[in-house]
Amino acid sequence: MKYDHDVQGYWKATLGLLTKIMIIWFLVSFGAGILFADVLNGIKLGGYPLGFWFAHQGSMYIFIALIFWYAKKMGDIDREFDVHED
């Protein structure tokens, strides 16, 4: 079976996207929820300290947004390398 696609370029683009997503995931979950919680707690959101909000609510919203962003960007990468579904 012969492929006419740029396999190396495709995986480089895919891994680049995954790296960006994992960095955002780390900064939101570990950074905002734990490391920077004391600093963020000086800011209130809906009456709650922002660090607390990120640890309990905000991170879930960010993670859901990351899922949709990943799906869109992965579709763009698939079309760019002509490996998309019809």
C-alpha positions in Angstrom: 0.0 0.0 0.0 1.5 3.3 -1.1 0.8 6.6 0.6 1.3 9.9 -1.3 0.9 11.9 1.9 3.5 13.8 3.9 3.5 11.5 6.9 6.3 13.2 8.8 4.7 16.7 8.3 1.3 15.3 9.4 2.7 13.9 12.7 4.8 17.0 13.3 1.7 19.2 13.0 -0.4 16.7 15.2 2.3 16.6 17.9 2.6 20.4 17.8 -1.1 20.7 18.4 -1.0 18.2 21.2 1.9 19.9 22.8 0.1 23.2 22.8 -3.0 21.6 24.3 -1.0 19.8 27.0 0.7 23.1 28.0 -2.7 24.8 28.3 -4.1 21.9 30.2 -1.1 21.9 32.7 -1.3 25.7 33.2 -5.0 25.6 33.9 -5.2 22.5 36.0 -1.9 22.6 38.0 -1.0 26.2 37.5 -4.3 28.1 38.1 -5.7 25.5 40.5 -2.7 24.9 42.7 0.5 26.9 42.0 -1.0 30.3 41.4 -4.1 29.8 43.6 -3.0 32.2 46.3 -2.3 35.0 43.8 -5.6 34.4 42.0 -7.6 34.3 45.2 -7.1 38.0 45.4 -9.5 38.3 42.5 -13.2 37.5 43.0 -15.4 35.9 40.3 -19.1 35.6 41.3 -18.2 36.2 44.9 -15.7 33.3 45.0 -11.9 33.6 44.9 -10.6 33.0 41.4 -8.1 30.3 42.4 -10.9 28.4 44.0 -13.1 28.9 41.0 -10.4 27.6 38.6 -9.8 24.5 40.8 -13.5 23.6 41.0 -15.3 25.1 38.0 -13.2 27.1 35.6 -10.9 24.2 34.7 -13.8 22.1 33.4 -14.9 24.9 31.1 -11.4 25.3 29.8 -11.1 21.6 29.2 -14.4 21.4 27.3 -13.2 24.4 25.2 -9.9 22.5 24.5 -11.9 19.5 23.2 -13.7 21.6 20.7 -10.6 23.5 19.7 -8.7 20.3 19.3 -11.4 18.8 17.0 -11.4 21.9 14.8 -7.7 22.2 14.6 -7.3 18.5 13.9 -9.8 18.8 11.1 -7.8 21.6 9.7 -4.6 19.6 9.8 -6.4 16.6 8.2 -7.6 18.8 5.3 -4.2 20.4 5.0 -2.5 17.0 4.5 -5.4 15.5 2.5 -6.2 12.8 5.0 -9.7 14.1 6.0 -12.9 12.1 5.8 -15.3 12.8 3.0 
